[in-house]
């Protein structure tokens, strides 16, 4: 607990978080421990760091080389990509599903400190706030366009809507939430079949729910929004993540949990392999033998669909995440301490990394001799990003490492500040 020295006014703290302490006389101390799972913070931090690689690649990888030839029409386009470029993109596929899944788990863990009504209110308000953050703050970080001619609905918007829905559904029995999550995740690929989807596609609502393939909708003649993440499958992921949180209840034996995590992760990876071999359900794009050789055939096998996230995609990524959680159980060293910092302040890091990356783009834009007339590129929502701008993959990796290291001391300082003040500054719970 804490030892109080009334005469000196000194308060000696313990590992418990002390709330509303007044080191004055013999007043009663109010003590409450912040319930956090280190392995979850470490894994979340790891995927946040890897995620930055994809965003650095978006901004800094040179798309067009001298002479006007495109390096690749897309990093996972097997007709034009290279194995190095493919894996640079593919490894980042693990980030969004693990992050959304663990967001649901964090929602469950919050239930240890809040009543059902308090938790519902917090999730609903946080969900609405995240939609505002996506539209107003993160879109600006992506585009650097203060006129918001393009608004981008990505993962934070999908998490926000999913939090909102979870905030409503938590009044249901645990098994009902689990059942809804399983039905969505394991059944949503039925919507890919033409006989089912034919009468559903083509509207704003259907694209917001499921069918968007980077769908564009006009707001007026000068403004539009781009739907990158349809929220329904991601809501299913969050609901399952919420139910997954029960494994991290305080009374659960760590050794047993580690074993279960390993079994669940291995089971999901085996299911991915089985579904992929059958090649009939769980992903809208079947794999095939590639004319460029066995390596590209293997790439075809693991090249699963993210928009929207297919069942096979989720089995592969979340299964891998569970194996990592098992390995991280009760593991503590300098490496885990490094990633834990990012995992404890994910939204702070997420917002800052966009602005830092795009600021570096502006610096290199002028350093490479581009002029003000080239700030805007046709059919590109990102300002200061001409098609022949950037570096090769080695340059991309160098910028990525720099971004991560620059943000580390800021994240560490903010984590310390948040830990000290979160209980009496309500807004910290939303950032």
Beta strands, then each sheet from edge to edge (+ up, - down):
strand 1: 3-5
strand 2: 10-12
strand 3: 18-19
strand 4: 30-31
strand 5: 150-153
strand 6: 215-220
strand 7: 223-227
sheet 1: 1+ 2-
sheet 2: 3+ 4-
sheet 3: 5+ 7+ 6-
end
